[in-house]
Amino acid sequence: MTNQLLTQEDVLSIFYNLKGREYVGSKFSKSPRPERHKNFEGPYTRLKTSVFNKTNEDMLPKTGLSILEQVLLSSFSVTSVKFYGYQSEMLWSFPSAGGCYPVDVYVIVRSLDGVEPGIYYYSPLNTSLHKIACADSLFLLDEAILPQDQDADYYIMVSAVPWRSCWKYSHRGYRFSFIDAGHVLANFQTIFHSLGVNFTTYTACKDQHIKTLLHLDSHEEPVGIIAVKQHETKPLAVQQAYRGNYQSRCITTFDSGLSEFDWEPIRLYQEKVRQSLQHQQPSEDWTVRHHIPAEWNDYNEMLRLIIERRSSSSYLPVEIPRHDFIRLLEFVNSLGMPIRIFCVVHAVEGMIPGTYEFNGSELKMIKAGDFRARSTQLCFDQEFVHDSSVLFFFAIDKSQVNDKNFYTYQQRLVDMGILAQMIYLKSGELKLGYSAIGGYYDEEAKELFNLGENMDLLYSGTLGKDDVNSAFKVKMDRYYLNKPKDSEEVKGDSPAQNGRIIDKLYEAVLKYGPKEAIRYADESYTYHQFWNQVEKTGAWIKQQIPKQYPVGISMKNCPNYLFAYYGLLLEGYIPMLIDHTFTQDEVDNLCSYYNIGSLLTLDGEGRIQVQLRDENFDSFDEDEFANVATCRFSSGTTGRPKCLMFTHDAVINAGVNWAKASGITSADNVQVTALFHNGLAFNTSLLAVFVSGACLFIAKQITPKSIWETVMKENISILVAFPVVYDLLNNSKYCKPEHNLRLCLSSAAPLHYAVKQSFLDKTGMEICDYYGIVEAGPCTFNNGSKEASLGTPVPGVDIRIVNEEGFAVADGESGIIQVRSSSMAKGYYKASFPFVISPDGYYQTTDRGFIESNHLHINGRSSDMINVAGKKMDPLEVENVLLKLSGVQDVAVVGIMNERKTTEYPVAFVVLDPGVTIDDLIAHCQQYLAPFKLPQKFVTVDSIPRSGVGKIKRKELADSLS
């Protein structure tokens, strides 16, 4: 078929997504990724490296190069770097499909204080202007702009390098490159507007003239021109331009995959655009006509919005206020852009869910219904789409595009990028989250809104309330749809449970009703009685505690702990599980920081009592717990325990998958000695026992005699304990080879070979040490078949070992352990650091190990945390406490392994003033620290060894004791 016979639909069809052929032709797996920026050698002008020190209007630049610096650094820059697992990614001041960033920026100077006239390439990575040509070719620019702009002081030129996107997204990537250029143009326009600078923006131009002017090759497309007038008079005339050869040269080369790519369909499209511009002169139709809100006159506010802009990767499944949604629609309408707006309302306050069209004055419903599932499917099953409050689609009428004005289609692509960036900024102003979406099924989306063939959906996006405490997620790259699936990618998958924890317990009650569920000393409860106590306790809690804030549980192990925990879940509270050995000062700090409004504790008789805290939390937002079931704590790197949030699915998966892996049945009797808030008990006993119909025996006393008497008397088949407990049993006279144990579990602290061997010699039982981390739940199960192993991954878990560069290592080779788990926490609550997961769903631990024949082995840690009998403590917390005592000059705390290799204990090295005694230190620590955090030894030293940057040399201190 010749070019003349191709219809408009034929030409545009290369941009459409078809099921089964999403981005077929991409080269992402066959050639190296193209460079996302150009490199130049030769002279350059270095600009400022930051705009963040401009905090008030008086400090803002007014003329010349200083304004250009502000504009470039604000509009087209790297704002930060994000880290997830072993990977990192630069964050820019504009979004880009797949992080390809196929946009370059040039500056053409006629007359600007401090800059020689000429043509410059702007490098955002080193904030520099590279001069690539003199000003004697500026007559070429006049062919692309109106006469009134031919005397502008300088011009911002935005180009697209489509191969950076086409490499990944095939022909649709060409569309993305123009949309991304629109994002950048929006930034420039809003910043110029906020600075009060006059400008005109062009989104159509005769590209051959501009390509010649900018020295562009055939694979770079001019997209937009911003003509800027800063001065009423010119301090430098064009004819005075510097005409030397002192210029920079581009040294970036493209991968060979560019020449192998099928450019023919794109060339046909480009030819249609060029033909429609060929015989035309610049006109007002070539310029952007949208309106920038008057309230966006404040440069500092615009800078903040641009720099803080982020693509939302996770939303809270809650309603957003209707008035905010309407304000956003009115804002979009005020821009006056030639687009049509369609949306799927999932959760907007006071609105019926369904499909709508916004006609500029009102929302008109197309069809009522819950379209969450369909919306998600349309957008390639992206999880965040399901939880969003609104899904937008932006369309144009293709019937208005013909051969004479085909270039307007390309202008609309740029418009879509401008629109999306404007929505990002406005959403941020409204305290909402937005995420642009380029990947969706075009025809299916049109069917959803009953659109005819003349309509073309150019862009999409989601709106909702950001889940700020969620695990950082990278939106799934669409090119994975074309990647063959293999067993390595899916073996960690686990089906969603789609229910509540309390529902899972109730299923067990219905199935095992009259069977014994709990035993504690002389107390015994069947599954029916257990449920009655849960209902009774839940009703009592409801009368005692207003459902306003999370509720802390700070109790020793007992049946009332279980009644309170499940009673809170039954009544819709958020339980936060707190170590009951914490001091009052530690508990108070936890409650104040994490918005815990009440505590459930035990009185002297072992009855549940409520402590209502007289504290209001102004910053508390209950929506943040919209999909949270339980919170647990883990020692943090700042001294304060980290609060991890778990969904119902995560907790259920942890229990169900552990039960499957360990083979728990209704015939098992499980004795737990670990505290319920700890992962060893929480993951193996708090739910796993009950979904299996087994009986849970709660140890009232942790002594060798009481533990073994229970093992023998109650026919215990599974024992759950820390290494230190097994060591106590080894050194006692009680444990014997006569028993009915089938499984002995340990975790949370290193299990030394001597302890395992001694227990095996005395009882004939292998201690099965499994691997688990609080962020991901139980990860492995060890059936004792492989010596020194921590076992194989449990269902729903995938483990891999990577090197420092993030690449997987060979079987048996040591490296960093990464875990992907269906029981993963959703994130940290109120953390100053993100809960980061790699793009393919892995959490990077601080542990090192290797995998051999699918069995995990641990051989080191990457952190300074001290593991005291299964409880993790941060040495910084103890150091901060000691430094508060007058007379303590310096301190360092390290973990030392005990002689039996069963646990670590903290040792404090201190530099003291005369008169300060060890007794003073002990008394001070007892006042502020839980018993397990107390240093077991104090060593006075003259100074603390530190590195050149002040970091404590902990290994050197630990070695000094050996």
N, C-alpha and C positions, 0 to 999 in steps of 0.2 A: 504494500500500500504506500503510495507516495505521500509526501507532505501535503500536497494540495487536496488529497482525498480524505485526510484525517479530519474528523469532526472535533469540535471543541471538547466534547466529552472524552474522546480518545486521548487527546493531549493531556487533559487534567487527570485522567484515571491513574496515572503513575503515582499520584499522591495518596491514593485510597488504600485503606487496609482491608484485605479480604481474609476471611477465616482460612487458616491453613497456609496462607501465603504472606504472613506478616513480615515485611521487610526481607523477603527472599532476595538474594543478591548482595546482601551486606558482606563486607570483607573482614568483619571484626575477628573472626577466628582464623583467618587465612593470611593476614598481613599485620605488621606492627601498627600500633595506634599512631595516627598522624600527630605531629607536634601541634599543640593548641596555641602556639604563639610563634612569631618570627624572631629570628636572631640576626642581629646586624653587627658587622665589625666596622670600626672607623669612629670618627668623632661623634659626640653626642652632648646634649645639654641636659644635665641632671636636675630634675625638679625636686620639690620637697617630697619627703617620704610619708607625711601624715597630714591629715586635715583635722585631727581630733582635738588639737589644742585651740581651735577657734571656738570660743564659748560665748562670746557676746558680740553684739553688732559693731561696736567700736573697733574690734580687732579684725573685722572682715576686710579683705583687700578691696580696693575700689577701681583700680585701673591696671592696664598693661598685663604683663606676664603673670602677675599675682592672681588675677581673676582666672586666667586660663589654667593655672595650676589648680585652683580650687575646683574648677569644673571637671578637669580630667581626673583628678584624684577622687572626686566624689562620685562621678558617673560611671567610670570605667576602671575598676580597680579590684584587687584582691582584698577582701575585708577581713578574712580570718582563715584558719585552717581547721578542718574537722578531722577527728581521728576516730576510727571504728575498728576495734580489734587491732590487727597489725597494719592496717591500711590508713592512708591519709588522703585528704582531698582539699584542694583550695576552694574556698567559698568566695564568690564574686558578688559585685553589687547588682547583678542581674541574673535571672534564671537562664538555664540552657538545657535543652533536651539531652538527657544522658550525660550531662557535664561535658559536652563536646566543645562548647565555646567557639563556634565557627565565625567569630567576628573580629575584625581589625579596625583600628581607628587611625586616621591621618589628620594632620593639621596643615592647612595651606595659609600662609601668612602674607598679606599684602603690606600691612602696617601695624606693628605691635611693639610697644615699648619693651626693650630687652631681648628681642628676637629678630634675627636677620630675616628679611623676606625670603620665602622659599617654601619647599614642600617637605614635610616632616612625617615620619612614622612614629607613633606614640607607643612605647613599650610599657605596659602596665606593671610588669614584674619588677623592673628596676626604675620605674617612674622617670623615664628619660625620653627626650625627643631626639630622634636620629634624622639628620638632614639627608634626604635622598635625591633632591633636585633643587635647582635654582628657580627663580621666579620668572624666567623668560618664556615659560610655556603657559602662563596664566590665561592667555587668550583662549585656550581650549576650554577653560572653565566657563567662559561667557556663553558658550553654546548650550550650557545645561541649566542656566539660571536666568531669571528675569532681569531686565536692565537696571531696575532699582537696587538690585543686590550685587551688581558688578563692581561696586566700590566699597564693599564690606571690608572691615579691617582684617578679618580672618575667617576661615571656614573649617568646620569639623566635618570630615568625610568618614562615613561608616561603610565598610565593605563586608561582604560575606565570603567565606572560604568553604564552599559546600562540601568538599571532600572530607572535612573534619566530622561532618554529620553523616554524609552518605556512606562513609566507611562503616558506620555502625547501623544506620537505619535505611540503607539503600536509597531508592529514589525519593521516599518520603522525607529523607534527611535534607533534601534540597529545600523543601517547604520550611522545615525547621530552621534552616540557616537564615531565611528572611524574617521569620518570626522573631528569632533571637536578636537580629539587628534592630527590630522594632523595640524590643526591651531596652536596648542601649539608647536608642533615640529618645525614648520616653524619659530616661534619666537625664540626658543632656538638656532636654527642654524644661523639665521641672526645676533643675538647678539654675539654668539661665534665668528662668522666670523669677525664682526666689531672690536672685541677685539684682533683679531689675535691669537686665541687659536685653537690648533689642535683638531679635533674631527672626529668621525665616527658615522653615524646614521644608526640604524637597524630598519626596519619596519616589520620584520618577526622573530619569535623566538619560541622555544618550550615552550609553556606557562606553562606547569606543573612545569618545573624547576623554572621558574621565580615566579610562584604563591607560591611555597614552600619557596623560598628565601624571598619574601616580606610579607609572611603570609597573602595572599589574600584569600578571601572566593570564593565560586563557582560562585558568581555573579559579579566578577570584572575581567576584561580581560587585560593582559599586551598588549601594543600596540607598543611601541617603546623604543629603548635604544640608548642613546648618550654616547659614550665612549670618555672621555676627558683626554688629556695629557697636563698638565700645566708645569711640571718640567722635566728637563733632568735627575736629580737624585732625589731619594726619601729620604726625611728627616726622614720618619718613615717606618719601614718594617711592612708587614702584620702580621708577627708572633708576633709583639709587641702589637697587638690589645688589647684594653680593653675588658675583658671577664666577667665583673661583671653583676649583675642582675638589675642594675639601669636603667630601661627602662620604656617607656611610653606605655600605654595600650589604644586601641581604645574603645570608649564607645558609638559610634553611632550605633543606631539600625534602621532597616528598617521597614517601614509600612507593615502591613499584606497583603496589595494589591500585594506585590511582589510574595508571594506564591500562590496567586489566579490567577496570570497572566498566560496565555498560553505560556509557554516557549518552548514547543515541537518543533515548526517550527524553532526556533532559535537554539535549540540544534542540530537539523539535519544539519543546516548550519555550526555550530561550529565543528561538527564531521568531516565534509568534509574538513575543514581547517586543523584540527589536523592530520587526516589521510595522507594528502598530505605532512605534515612536519615530520611525525613519523620516517621514516627511513632515513632522510636526515641529513647531517652535515652542520653547518653554512657555507655559501658561499657568494660570492660577490653579488649574486642575492638577498640576504636578506637586502642589504644596499641601501640607497637612493643615487641616482647618479645625482640629478639635480645640475645645476650650479647656484652659488650665484654671482650676478654681482660684478665686481671688484669695481665699484663706491660706493658700500655699505660697505666701509671700515671704515666709520666714525661712531663711537659709538653714539655720541650725536645726529647725524641725524637719526640713526636707532631708538634710544630711542624716539625721537620726533614723528616719523612716527607711531611707535607701540602705544604709549600712546594716540596719537590724533586719532587713527583709530576709525571710527564709521560706523555702517551699515546705509546707506542712507535710510531714510524713505520718502523722498520727493525730487523730481527732478523738475527743471525748464524745461518746454516743449520747449526746444530750441536745435539747432544743436550744437554738440561739434566739435572742430577742427579735420579735418581728420588726420593731422599729429600726434595729440595726440593719436587717436585711433590706428593708425598704429604703433606708438612707443610702445603702450601697447601690441599689438599683437606680435611685434618683441621681446619684453621682455619675454613674455610667451614662445615663441618659443626657446629663448636662454636658458631656464631652462632645455631643453632636456628631458622633462617628456613624458612617453609613453601614450599620450592622443590625442584625435582628438577634434578640436575646430569647433563648429558651432555657428552661430550667426544670430540674426534677427536685421537688421539695421532699426531703426525708424527715426533717425535724426542725420546724420553725414554730415558735410560740404562737398559738392561736390560728394556725393555718392547717388546712386539710392536706395531708400528703398526696402528692400526685404530680402530673406534668403541667407546666404553665408556659405561657408566652407573655413577655412584657412588651407592651406596645408603645411605651413612652410615657403613659399616664397611669396605667393600671396593669395589674397582673390578671390575666385571663386564663382560667383553668381549661386545660385540654381534656384531661382524664384524671379522675381520682383513683387513688390506690397506693399500695406500698410497693415502690419500685426499687428498693435497696438492692435486692439480689440482681435484678436486671441491670441496674446502673453499674454494679460491680462487674458483671459479665461483659458489658459494653466496653469497659475500660480495662480489659485484659485481666480481670480478677484481682485488681489491686485492692489490698485489704483496707487501706485508708479511705477508699471511695465508699465502702460499705458504712463506715462510721461517720462520714461527713453529713452535714445538715442540709447542704444544697449541692447539686451537680449542675453546672452551667454548660450550655453549648452556644457558641456564637456562629451565626450564619450570614451568608450573603446570597443575593439573587443572581445566579449566573446568567440569567436571560438578559441582564443589562450589560453583559460583557460580550463584545464582538471583535472582529479582526481589526477594526479601526481603533479600538480603545482597550485591546487585550492587556496592555500594561497595567490597567486598573486592577486586574486580578492580583498582580504582584503587589500593588500598593495596598490591597486589602490584607495581604499576608503581613506586611509591615504594620498596618493598622492594628492587626490582632496582637502583635507583640507589644505595641504601645499600650493598647487597652489592658492587656494582662498585667503589665508592669504598673499601670495606674491602679488597677484593682488591688495588687499586692500592697501598694502604699496606702490606699484608703482602708483596706482591711486591717493593716497594722494600726492605723489611726483609730479604728473602731475596736481595737483589742480582739480581733478575730484572726483566724488563720486562713490562708488561701494557698492553693497549689495548682499551678497550671498543668494541663494534661494535653499532650500531643498524640498519645496512643489510644485510639478507640476504633471501633468498627463503624465505618462511615454509614453504610447502608442500614445497618441495624439501628443506629442512632436516629437516622431520618425516619425510620418506621415508628420509632417510639413517639415522635412528635407529629406523625402523619404528614411529613413534608414531601412535596413533589420533587420531580427530577431536576427542576430548575434551581433548587436550593442546594447550597454546598456548606457543610459544617467545617469551618476552618480551624477552630480551636475549642478547647474545653477547660474546665477547672472546677475544683471543689472548694467549698466554703464551710467552715465550722469552727468549733472552739478547740484550740490547740490543746493537745494532751502534753503539757510541759514536763510531766514527770515520767513520760513513757520512755522505754528503751529507744535510743536513737535508731531509726530505720532508714535505709536507703531505698527509695522507690525501685521496685523491680524493673531492671532494664528490659525493654520490650524485645530486645534481640534474643533473650533467652527462649522466646517462643519458637525460634527456629533451631535451637540447639538440641541435638538428640539427647534424650534422657538416658542416664545410665544408673545402675544400682547404687553407685557411690553418692549420687545426688539425692536420692529419695529414701535411703535406708533409715534415716533418722526421723522420717515423718510418722506422725501418729494422728489418728482421727480425732477431731474435736469431740469433747464429751457433751457439749451443748446442754448444760444443766447447772444446777447449784450444788454446792457441797452438801448442804442439808438434805437435798433431794436424794443424793447418793446414799446418805446415811439412812434415810427413810426406806429406800428400796431394800437395804439390808434388814431393817426392822421387820418389814413385811415378809421377807423370805426366811429369817431365822428367829422370829419372835420369841418363842419360849426358851431358846437356847441361851446359856450363860454368855454374857458379853464382857463383863468387868468383874474383876476380883481385886479387893484391896483389904489386906488383913482379914478381918471378920466380915467385911461388907461384900455383898454379892448382888449383881444386877443382871437380869435377863435383858435381851434386846428390847422387849416390850417395856420393861421397867426403866431401862436406860432412856428410851424415848419419852416416857412420862416425866422423868426428871428434867429432861431437856426442855419440854414444853412448860413445865412448872417454873423452872429457873428463868426461862426466857420471858414469861409473863411477869414474873417478879421484877426482873431487870427493867422491863418496859415501864413499870410503875415508879421505879427508883431513879432512872436516868433519862433525861430528855434526849431525844434522838437528834443531837446537834453536832457533836464532835465524835471522833473515834474514841473507843473505850480500851484502856489498857488492862491486861490480865497479868498480875504479878503474884503468882502462887507457886508453891511446891507441888509436885505431882500428887494428885489425889482424884477421886471420882468427881468432886465438885469442880475441878479444873475443866474436865470434859463437859460437864453439864453447862458450865458458864460459857465455854467456847462455842459449843453448838447452839446454846440458847441465844447468844448474841447473833449468830448467823441466821437463826430462825426468824428473829425479829428485825433483821435488816441492819444491824449495827456493823461497824468495822472493827474487829478485834485486832489489837496490837499486842503481840506476845513479848513480855518483858521478863528478863532474868530476875527472879525474886531475890537473888543475893546482892543486887545492886544496893548501894547506900541510898538514903533518902535524898541526899544532894544529887546523886546521879539520876534518880527517878524524876526529881523535880525538873532537872535540866531537860530530860527527854520529853516530859509532858509539855513544858513550855515551848520547846522548839518545834515539836511535831504535832501540836494542837490536840493533845490528848486531854479531854475534858473531865474524865473520871477514871477511877481505878477500881478493879475488882481484886480484893485481897482476901486473906483468911484471918479470922480472929483466933484467939487462943484456943478455942474449942474446935477449930477446923471448919467453922461456918463461913459462908461467903459474906463479905461485907463490902459496902460501896463507899468509896471516898470521892465525893464531888469536889472538884477543884474550882475555887472561886476565881476564875480567870476567863476573860473574853479574848478571842482570837480574831482581831479585825481582818486579818489577811486570809482567814480560812475560807476555802471555796469547796463546798460539798461536791460540786461537779467533778472535781479531780478524783473522786473515789467512785465515779459512775460505774466503772467495770472492775472494781477492786473487791476482793473477798476477804483477804487477810494480809496483815503486815507483820513482818519479822525483822529482827535487828541483827546487824553484823558489824563487827568492829570496823571503824572507818580510819582514814588516813589523817584525820584532823583531830583525833581524840574523841569525837562524838560518834556513837554507833550509827551506822548507816541504816536507814529505814527502807526495806525492800517491800514493794507492793506485788501481791500475787492475785491473779484472777481466779475465778472458780475453776476454769479449765485447767490452769497450771497446777492447782492443788489436787484436783481430781486425777489428772494425769500422773502426778508424782505418786499418789497412793495406788492407783490401779496398775500402773506399769511396774511399780515395785512388787506388788502382790504377784503379778505374772512372772516376773523374773525370779523371785525367791520361792515361788510355788506354794504360797500360803494357802491353806485350805481350812474348811470349817472344823477340821479335826485338830488343828494346832492350838496349843496354849503358848502365848508369847509373854515373856517377862521382860519388861522394860525398866532399865535403871537410869537411863539418860533423862534429863529434864525435857518436858514437852516443847519448850520454846526452841530447843536445840534441833538442828537438822537431823541428827541421828534418830531421835525419837519422832520428830514431826513427820518425817518422810516414811519411816518404816512402821510406825505404830499408831499414829493419830487417826489415820483413815484406812490405811492398807489392811490393818487387822480386821476392821469392821466390814469392809466391802467383801471380805473373804469369809465372813461368818465365824472367825476365830474368836478366842477369848483372850482379853488383855489383862495380864497380871501386873499391877502397879506396885513396885517395890516401896514399902513404907520406910524401911531402913536400908542403907547401903553399907552392909557389913558382910564379910565373907560367910559368916554363919547364917544370917538371914537369907541371903541370896541362894546359897546352896540348899538350905532347908526347903525353900520354895521350889527349887528345881526338882528335888526328890519327892516332896509331899504332893505337889500339884501337877506332877507329870508334865513339866515344862518341855516343850519341843524346840522353842526358839528363844535364845537369850540375846538381848540387845544391851551392849555395855561398851564403855570406853576402854582403851588399853590399860589404864591405871586400875580399873576394876578387875580385869583379868590378872593383873600382876598381884593384886591383893589376894585373889583366890589361889594363885600359885604359891604364895608364901603362907597360906593357911593350912590347917589340917583337915579342912572340910571337903574339898572337892575330890571325888573318887571316880573311878571308871564306871561304876554302876549308876546309870542314869538313862533317860529317854530323850536326851537332846539330839536333834538332827541338824541344827544350824546354830552357830554362834557368830553373831555379827559384831563388827567393830568399825569405827570410823572416827573422823574429826581430829585424830592425833596420830603421829607415826606409831606403827605397831612393830616393835623390835623383834628380830628373829628369836632372841632368847626367850621372850615372853610367849611367843607362839609355840616354840618347841617345848617349853616347860609345861604349858597347858595341854599340849598334845600328849606328852609323856604321862601326865597325871590323869587325864580324862579320856584319852583316845580321840579327842575332837580337834579338828583343824579350825582355828579362828579365821573366819572369812572377813577380811578387811576390804570394804568397798570404798569407792571414790565418789564424793559428792561435794558440791559447793553451794553456798546459800543462794547464789544468783541463779543457779540452774537446776537445783534439786539433786536427787540421787542419779548418778551417772553410770555406775558399773555395778555388777553383781559378781561376787566371787564364790564359786562353789567349791573352792579348795583344790581344784584339779591341777592348777599350775602354781608351783612354789614361787613365793615373793611377788605374785601378781595381785593386782587390785580387781581382776576380773574382766569381764566383757561388757560392752554397753547394754544397758537395760532397754526394753522396748521404748521407742520414742526418743532415743538419744543417739547422736552420732559424735564421735570424737576423732580429732585429727591432730597431728603433730606438725608444726611449722617451724622454719628457721627464723632468724632475726629479720629477714627480708619478707617474711610472710609466705614463703613457698613450702609446700608439703615436702616432708623428708621421707626417705625410704624406710621400709619396715625395719624396726630394730634401731633406727637412728634417733638420738636424743634431740629434743627441741622443746618449744613452748606448746603447752596443751591448750587446745581450743575445743569448746563444747557447743553443740547445737541440741537443744532439748525442748520437748513439748511441755515441760514443767518449768520453763524459764520464767523468772520474774518479769513483770512488765516494765519495771524501772525503779529508780530511787525516788522517794518522796522528799521534797524540799532539799535537794542536794545542790551543791555549788558546782558539781561536775556531772556530766551526762553518763547514763548507763548505755554503753556503746556496744553495738553488735555489728559484725561485718555485713557487707551487702548480701551474702548468702546465708546469714542467720547464725553465725558463730560468735560466741562470747570468748574472749581471750582471758585465760586465767593467769595467775601469777606463779603457777606451778610449771615445773619442767619434768619431762618424762619421755617414754618411748612406748611404742606399740609393737608387740611381737606375737604373731599368730592371733591377732585380734584381742590380745590381753594387754591391759594397760599396766605400766610400771612407772612409779614416781621416783625421781632421783634428785630432786632439789626444789627450792622455792625462789621466786624472784622478789620477794618482799621482805620487809623487816618485822612483820607481824610475829608475835610470840604466841605459841600454841600451848596453853596451860590446861592439860587434861581435857582437851577438846574445845576449850573456850579460847577464842582468839582475842588477844589484847594488843593495843597499839602502844609501843614504847613512848611515843610522843605524848600520849595522855598522862602517863606517869611522870614524865619529865616536866610537863607543864604544871602539874600539881606540886612537885617538889620545888620548882623555881618560885612558887608563890610564897614559900617560907623564907622569912628574913634570915639572911646569913648563908643562904645557898647561892654560890656564885655561878656554878655551872653543873650540869648533870647529863649523863647518858645512860640509857637503860638498854640492856641486851638480854637475849634469851639464851639460857644455858640448859643443855640436856642433862637430866638426872643420871645417876650412875646406872640405873637399870634400863635406861633408854626408853622409858614409857611416857615421859612428858618433859616439856621444857619448864623452866621457872625463871622469873625476872630477877636480874641482878642490876643494882644501881651503882654506877660510878659517880662520885660526887666530889666537888671542889667546895670546901666549907670555910667560912670565917672562923676565927678562934672562938671557942665557947659554944658552938653548935655541936650537939651530941647526936649519936645514932638514935638514942631514945627519943630525941626531939623529932627526928625524921620519921620514925615508926609511928609515933602518936599523930603526926600531921597526916601521914598517908592513911591511917585507919579512919580518919575523919572524912576523907573525900573519896576513897577508893573501895571497890568491892574486894572481898578477901582474896580472890584468885589473882587480883592485879597487884597485890602488895609485894614489893621486892623481898625476896627471901634472903638477900644478902646485900649489905652496903659496903662498898669499897671506897675509901678516901684516896684521892689522887691529887697531884699538884695541878694537872691540867687535863683537858679532854682532847685527845688527838682528833684533828679535823683536816679535811682536804683543803685545797687552795680556795674553794668556793664556800668553805664553812660546813661541809657535810661531815657528820660524825663518822669516824672510822670504826664501826661497830665490830667488825671482824677482828681488828687489832686488839680491841678491849677484851673480846671473848677469848682470844688466843692467850691473853696474859694470865688467864686463870688456869690454863691447862698445864 
